[in-house]
Amino acid sequence: MIPVSVVIITKNEADIIADCIAAAKMITDDIVIIDNYSTDETLNIALTEGCRAYQKNWDGYGTNKNKGIELAKYDWILSIDADEIADLELVMSLHSLRLDDPTMVYDIRFKSYFGKKLIRYGSWGRDHHIRLFNRTEVKWSQSNVHETLVLPDNTKMQRLDGYMHHYSVKDSNECNSKALYYARLSAEMYLNNGKKTNLINLNISPMFGFLKSYILFSGFLDGKEGLQIARITYKNKWLKYHYLLRLENNLKKKQYIKPNLAVEY
């Protein structure tokens, strides 16, 4: 085992959490689960597998991830979601690290799945994220959606060998639901951050998102799933800016009530 705490946020992940934990147990003896009051067997599975599991109110993605970081045993944090599973090459890569420089962060490549199909192209096929960092230097932003790591100016980055396998959506219905959900959250976040709609983000940005995913990044090579992902990309971009326009109009009419971003996912 290495001195890294794996932190996972969960809500009704009983169908996959055991596989996620099994991979995490090859990395560390400290797995922290921050559960948003799951109504399935997620919490029981986590406890049975020897994780330290805590039920916490939902205050946004970044905030809840930071709750787990605060409870971790080690300063080095591997932050993942319940539908993300480290492969053996990544596990071995993690075991080879010296972890002696807290200003270093580690970038991990992802393999994303649409149902059971590996997506090799499009925007999903190029996915990678910084997920291993030292909590004395790095924390998650407080954003409710599209949370990012707040990195100091002196941060250094290294990409790891291996992959995190992301079982993103089960089918097109789930993909569509997520696009709708994230579009609403993004619109509320944009409004609170003072971002405005314009002709470009209302009309051009959605089409460019589709063309980039499907044509420029060769999403068409993933067949019907590649087309579905490109369509969902278009829909998400179109919806979030039109939701934002609606919120702006409501605000102008003094009908707008400040949204509560602490919603459950």
N, C-alpha and C positions, 0 to 999 in steps of 0.2 A: 504494500500500500504506500501511497505517497501523501505528503502533507497538503492535500487539496480537499476542500469541502465541496460537494456537489449540492447545489441549491436548485430545487424544482418547484414551480408554482403549479397548482392543480385545481381543476374543477370538473368532476365527473369524467375521469380518465381511466376507469376500471378496465377497459378493453385493451389498454396498451401499457399502463403504468408498470406492470410487473416486468416487462421486457426492458423498459427504460432503466428500472432499478437494477436488474441483473447485470446490465452493462456497467452501470455506475459502481457496483460492488467490486468490479475488477480494477477499479481505479482507487477507491478510498474506503476508509472505515467510517466516514462521516457523511451521511446523506440527509439533508434537511428538506422536508416537504412543507410548503406553505399552502394549505388547502383552504379554498373558499367555500367551505361548508358543502362539500359534495353530497349528493343524495343517493349515490350508488356506493359501491364497495371500495372506492379509491382509498379512503383513509384506512380501512381495515387491512387492505393489501399492503399499504406502506408500512403499517405497524408490524404486521406479520413478517415482512421482509427485513425488519430490524432498523428501519429508518426512524429518525426523530421527526415526528409529524406534528404540526401545529395548525389549528383552525383559526383563521384570521379573516376579519372583514375585508371586503374588496375595496381598495383605495386607488386602483390603477395598476397597470403592469409594472412600471418602474418602481413605484412605492412598495408593492408587495414583494418584488424581487429583493429590494433593499431590506425588508423585514427578515428575509431568510439569511441575507448576508450578515446581519447583526447577530443572528443566533448561531452562526457557523463556528465550528471548533478551530478551524485553521484560517489564516489570513488569505491564503490562495483560494480563489473561488472559481469553480466551473459552473456557470449559470446556464441551465438548459430548461427546455419545456418537456412535458410528459410524453409528447409524441416524437421526441428526438432520441435516437439510440446510437451510441458510439460504436464504431466497428473495431475489430481487433487491432488493425494498423494504427488507428488513433489512440487506442489504449496503450499500445506499446510506445508510441511517440510521447505520450504524457509521462510514462514511467522513465523515459530517458532524460527528462528535463532536470536541470540543476535547481531551478527555482530559487536563485540567490540574488535576483535583481528585482525589487518591487516596482521599478519603473517600466518593466517589460510587460507587454500584453501579448496574447497569443490568438492568432486568427485561425479559424477552422473552416475548412470547406464543407459544404453540405451537398448531399444527394437527396433530392425531394421527390416525393411520390404522389401521383394522382390515383387514388385507390391503391391497387397493387402495382401500378406501372411506374417504373423509374422514368422521370422526365430528364432528358439529357440536353435539351436545347432550350431556347427562349430565355426569359429572365430567370426562371427557376433553375435552369441548368448552369447558371453562373453564380449561384448563391454562395456566400461566405460571410462569416461574422466573427467578431472578436467576442469570445466567450470565457476565456481564462484570464484572470487578472488578480492583482493583489488589492484587497479591500482598504489597505492603508493609503492607497493612492487613487483608487478608482471606485466610483459608485454609479448606479443607474440614475438617469434623469427622472424627474417626478412626473413625466408625461403619462397620461392615461393610455395613449396609443402611440405606436412608433417610438417607443422609448429608446434612448441611446445611452451609451456609456459616456460619462463626463471624464475626458482624458486630460491630464495635465500637459503642459507644453513640452516637458522633458520626456514624454512617453516614447518608448521604443517598441517596435512590433516585430513579431516573428510568426510566420505561417507554419502550421504543423502538418505532418504527414497524416494520411488517413482521412476519414470522413465521419461526419455526423449524419445519420440517415433520418430524414425528416418525413414522417408520414402525415403530410399536411392536411389532406382532405380525403374522405372516403369516396365521394362521388360528386357529380355536378351540382346537386342540390345543396350539399354542405358548402361547396365552393362559392355558390351564389349567395348563400346566407352570410358567409363571412365577408364577402364583398360589400353587401348591404350594411352589415354591422360596422365594419371599419370605416365605410364612407361617412356614416353618421357621426362617429367619434371624431374622425378627421375634420369634418366641417365645424364641429363645436370647438375643437382645439384651434383651428385656424381663426375662428371668430375671436376667441379669447386672446390670441396672439396678435390680433390686429391685421391679419392677412385679408386682402380684398380680392373679390372676383374681377376678372377682366375678360375681354374677348378671347384672349389666347388660352387661358386655363379653362374657360367654359366650352370652347369649341375645338381648338387645335390640340391641346394637351391630351385629351382622350384618344383622338385618332393617332397621334404620334406614339402614345403608349401601346396601342394595338400593333402598329407597324413595326415598332422596335422589337416587341416580343415575338411577333409572328414572322417578320421578314428579316430585319437586321440581325437578330439573334437566332435565326433559323428555327423558330418554334414550329414551323410547318413540318419539320422532320419528325416531330413527335406525334404526327397523325391527328386524329380527332381530339385527343387530349390537349395537344398544342394549340389547336384552334379554340377549344373551350377556355384555356388559360388566357389567350390573347383577348377573347371576348370579355372575359371577366375583368381583365385589366382595363379595358375600355370602359366597362360599366362602372367600375369602382371610381375611376377618375371623373367620369361624367357625373355620377351621383354626388360625390363629395363637394364638387364646386357648385352644383345646382342646389344642394342642401345649404351650402354656405350663402348662396344668393338669397334663398328663402329666409334664412336667419337674418341677413342684412336688411332685407325688406321689412321683416317683423320689427327689427330694432328701430328702423326709421319711423315706423308707425307707433312706436312705444308700446308694442305688444309683447316684446321679447322679455322673457325671464331668464336670468343667467342659468345655463344648464349645470346640472350636477354631474361632474365628470366621474364621480366615484360609482360607476355602474358595474354590474356584474357581467363577466364575459361568459 
